[in-house]
C-alpha cells in the first residue's frame, strides 16, 4: 500500500481514547458486570420467551424506541414476527426460537443494560439490532462470548470486534458509495450530520467517495440530533452548495429520523436556490419520507440514495414480505422498505443457517460463534453477496476486519418513486481502502 495511509480518524479510535490494554481490562470488567441481575430497560416479546433449561434457542434483538432521536421499532417488532413464523413451521432445527427485545433508549446506560439482560437470559446471540453505543454494549457481549449478528453498522466497533458479524457495509459503504455517485454529478457538496460520536465518523467516509472521483471534500455541517428545526443549518448548507459556477451543488442530510425535520427547514430556505439538489442514504430517507415531503414535487426529486440492498420490489424480498403479511399484518412499526427491518431479516437468515449447520449438536453462544468463525458461508438469496467472516479480508489492513460486504445499490427518486438508478451493485472496497484524513 505504498503512498497510502491507513484510516486513523476518529472512526477508528475508541470514542474515549482508551488503549487496547485498557480495553482488555474493560472486557474483563464487562464480564463481571454481566453477572449482575437486571430488572429495568428491557422487554420480553410476548409469547416467545424462554429460558436455558429447555430445548430452545434464546436470542435478543434491541433498538431505540420512543426517543427524541433515531428510532427503529420495526427491528424488534419484525424479530417477534419472525419468531412466530419460524415456530409455526417447527422452529429452528426443531427447536423453539425465543426472542427477547430491549429498548436501548439511544443511551449508553440503556445499551449496556440490554447487553447484560442478554447475558443473564443466556442468549446465544444478539441478532438484527441497532445501537449507536457499541462501546457500551460490545464489551459486555465480548466478556460473555455472545456474538452480535447483523448490527445496523452505525459504529466503527461493529467492524472491528471479533464477536461482531455484520451483514452489510454500514455507514462506511453507504457514504463512500454516495460520494462516488455525487463526484460526477454535483457541484459543491454540503454534509449535514449529527453532532455525535457516530456522526463524527461520516465526513471522512463521504469524502473518500468524493475525492476518489476528483471532487473536493464536502462542507461538514454539524447539527443537534434531536433538534425540532434546522433553519440555520439549512441556510449554511445551501450557501455552500450554491457557491459554484459549474454543476448545481448538493446538500446531503444524514440525520436519521430527523432528516424529515431538516427537509422542512430546507424546503423553506431553498426558495432562493432552486437548482440545489439533495442526496442521502437509506435509513435517513425511504419511500414514506419521499411521499411525506411532496413526492415528485418535493425536494427529493432527482436525489440519489444509496442502500445496502436491492429495492423493496425485488423478488428476493418475497419471503420476508410473506412473514410480514402472515405474522405482522397491521403492525405499523414494520415496513418492508425499512433498512432496519431488512437487516433484521438477513441477520435471522444467518442465524437459521448457523443452527442448521449445527444439526443435532448443542446450540450455544460458543457453538454459534465457532460455526461463524469456522468458515461457514451464508447465502441470502441474492440480497447480499455470500457472507463469510474472517480476519483476512480486503479491508482488514485499513481497519475494517469484519466488513465483509462492501456492496451498495444506487437508487434515485424519479417521479416521486424511489427506483434503481443503475443495475446491480457497486463494490466500495477500493474506495474505502483509499479513505484517508489530513
Rosetta blueprint (number, residue, H / E / L):
1 X L
2 X L
3 X L
4 X L
5 X L
6 X L
7 X L
8 X L
9 X L
10 X L
11 X L
12 X L
13 X L
14 X L
15 X L
16 X L
17 X L
18 X L
19 X L
20 X H
21 X H
22 X H
23 X H
24 X H
25 X H
26 X H
27 X H
28 X H
29 X H
30 X H
31 X H
32 X H
33 X H
34 X L
35 X L
36 X L
37 X L
38 X L
39 X L
40 X L
41 X L
42 X E
43 X E
44 X E
45 X L
46 X L
47 X L
48 X L
49 X L
50 X L
51 X L
52 X L
53 X L
54 X L
55 X L
56 X E
57 X E
58 X E
59 X E
60 X E
61 X E
62 X E
63 X L
64 X L
65 X L
66 X L
67 X L
68 X L
69 X L
70 X L
71 X L
72 X L
73 X H
74 X H
75 X H
76 X H
77 X H
78 X H
79 X H
80 X H
81 X H
82 X H
83 X H
84 X H
85 X H
86 X H
87 X H
88 X H
89 X L
90 X L
91 X L
92 X E
93 X L
94 X L
95 X E
96 X E
97 X E
98 X E
99 X E
100 X E
101 X E
102 X E
103 X L
104 X L
105 X L
106 X L
107 X L
108 X H
109 X H
110 X H
111 X H
112 X H
113 X H
114 X H
115 X H
116 X H
117 X H
118 X H
119 X H
120 X H
121 X L
122 X L
123 X L
124 X L
125 X E
126 X E
127 X E
128 X L
129 X L
130 X L
131 X L
132 X L
133 X L
134 X H
135 X H
136 X H
137 X H
138 X H
139 X H
140 X H
141 X H
142 X H
143 X H
144 X H
145 X L
146 X L
147 X E
148 X E
149 X E
150 X L
151 X L
152 X L
153 X L
154 X L
155 X L
156 X H
157 X H
158 X H
159 X H
160 X L
161 X L
162 X L
163 X L
164 X E
165 X E
166 X L
167 X L
168 X L
169 X L
170 X H
171 X H
172 X H
173 X H
174 X H
175 X H
176 X H
177 X H
178 X H
179 X H
180 X H
181 X H
182 X H
183 X H
184 X L
185 X L
186 X L
187 X L
188 X L
189 X E
190 X E
191 X E
192 X E
193 X E
194 X E
195 X L
196 X L
197 X H
198 X H
199 X H
200 X H
201 X L
202 X H
203 X H
204 X H
205 X H
206 X H
207 X H
208 X H
209 X H
210 X H
211 X H
212 X H
213 X L
214 X L
215 X L
216 X L
217 X L
218 X L
219 X E
220 X E
221 X E
222 X E
223 X E
224 X L
225 X L
226 X L
227 X L
228 X L
229 X L
230 X L
231 X H
232 X H
233 X H
234 X H
235 X H
236 X H
237 X H
238 X H
239 X H
240 X H
241 X H
242 X L
243 X L
244 X L
245 X L
246 X L
247 X L
248 X L
249 X L
250 X E
251 X E
252 X E
253 X E
254 X E
255 X L
256 X H
257 X H
258 X H
259 X H
260 X H
261 X H
262 X H
263 X H
264 X H
265 X H
266 X H
267 X H
268 X H
269 X H
270 X H
271 X H
272 X H
273 X L
274 X L
275 X L
276 X L
277 X E
278 X E
279 X E
280 X E
281 X E
282 X E
283 X L
284 X L
285 X E
286 X L
287 X H
288 X H
289 X H
290 X H
291 X H
292 X H
293 X L
294 X L
295 X H
296 X H
297 X H
298 X L
299 X L
300 X L
301 X L
302 X L
303 X L
304 X E
305 X E
306 X E
307 X E
308 X L
309 X L
310 X L
311 X L
312 X L
313 X L
314 X L
315 X H
316 X H
317 X H
318 X H
319 X H
320 X H
321 X H
322 X H
323 X H
324 X H
325 X H
326 X H
327 X H
328 X L
329 X L
330 X L
331 X L
332 X L
333 X L
334 X L
335 X L
336 X L
337 X L
338 X L
339 X H
340 X H
341 X H
342 X H
343 X H
344 X H
345 X H
346 X H
347 X H
348 X H
349 X H
350 X H
351 X H
352 X H
353 X H
354 X H
355 X H
356 X H
357 X H
358 X H
359 X L
360 X L
361 X L
362 X L
363 X L
364 X L
365 X H
366 X H
367 X H
368 X H
369 X H
370 X H
371 X H
372 X H
373 X H
374 X L
375 X L
376 X L
377 X L
378 X E
379 X L
380 X L
381 X L
382 X L
383 X L
384 X L
385 X L
386 X L
387 X E
388 X L
389 X L
390 X L
391 X L
392 X L
393 X L
394 X L
395 X L
396 X H
397 X H
398 X H
399 X L
400 X L
401 X L
402 X L
403 X L
404 X L
405 X L
406 X L
407 X E
408 X E
409 X E
410 X E
411 X E
412 X E
413 X E
414 X E
415 X L
416 X L
417 X E
418 X E
419 X E
420 X E
421 X L
422 X L
423 X L
424 X L
425 X L
426 X E
427 X E
428 X L
429 X H
430 X H
431 X H
432 X H
433 X H
434 X L
435 X L
436 X L
437 X L
438 X L
